Amino acid sequence: MIITNREEVIDKAFGVFVRMNYEKASIITLARACGLTKTGIVYYFPHKLDLFMAVADKYVLQMHCDCVRLAIVPVRWRSSSGNTWRG
C-alpha cells in the first residue's frame, strides 16, 4: 500500500516507533513501512526527528485530550454519612 499524505505517514511511523525505539528506526525502515522510498518520506519530513516530533505531537496531544476529557466527567458518590460529594 502506498501512502499518499502526511497524516498516513505519521500513523505508519507511530507503529514503527512503537515496535522499535527512535534510535533503531531508520529512515529507510520508516519509508518501507509507508510504502515509500527514502526520497518519498523525506518529501514529507526532511529529518527523522521531524517525523518523530509530528508523531509525538499527534499522539501525545491525543492522549492529553482524552485524559482531560476523562478528568472533567462529573464524579458522584455518597459517603457513609449520607453526604453527597460532587467533583
N, C-alpha and C positions, 0 to 999 in steps of 0.2 A: 504494500500500500504506500502510495506517495503522499507525503504531507504537502498541503498547499497553502497553509497560513501559519502565522506566528503562534497563535494560540495552540494549534495542534503540535507544534514543535515543543512548546512549553510543557504540554501534557505528556508527551512521549519522553521528554527529558526527565520529568519528575520520576517516572518509572525507572529510568536508568540510574538516577541519583539515589533512589531508594535501594536498588539492588547492589549498587557499588557506592563507594563514597566519592566525594568530589575529586580527590586525588587520583583514584583509579579509573574514573570515567574519562576516556579520551574524547577529543572532538570527533574522531573517526567513529568511535563506538556510539556516540550520541547521534551522529549523522546516519549511521546504519539503522539505528532504532527508528529513525524518522523516515527511512527510505530515501534519504538524500545523499549527495556527495558532500565531501568536506566543504567545497565551494558553495553548495546549496545551503548548508546550515550557517555558514559564515555570512551569507546574504542577510539572514535574519539577525544573527548575533556574531559580531566580529571576533569576540573572545569568549572562551568558555565561562569566564567569570560573569560576563554579561548575561549569558543564558542561566547560569546558576542563580543570579540575583533576580531574574524575571520569575524563575520557578519559586524561589523563596517568597518573593513579593506576592505572587498569586496564592500560594498555599498557606503561608503564614497568615496573610490577611484574611483568607477564607476561614481559617481556624479561629482567629481572633473574633471575627464577626459572629461565628457560631457560638463561641463562649459568651460573648456579650449578650447575644440573644437569649441564651440559657440563663444568664445571670439576672436578667430583668423580668423573668417569669415570676409572677407573684407566688409567694410561698405562704401557705396557711397551715397552722397546726393548733391544736388545742392542748394546753398544758393540763397536768393532773388537777390543778386547782380550778379548771374550767375557763381560764382566761384564754382568749384567742389572740394569737400573735400573727401579724401580717407583715411580711418583709418585702 
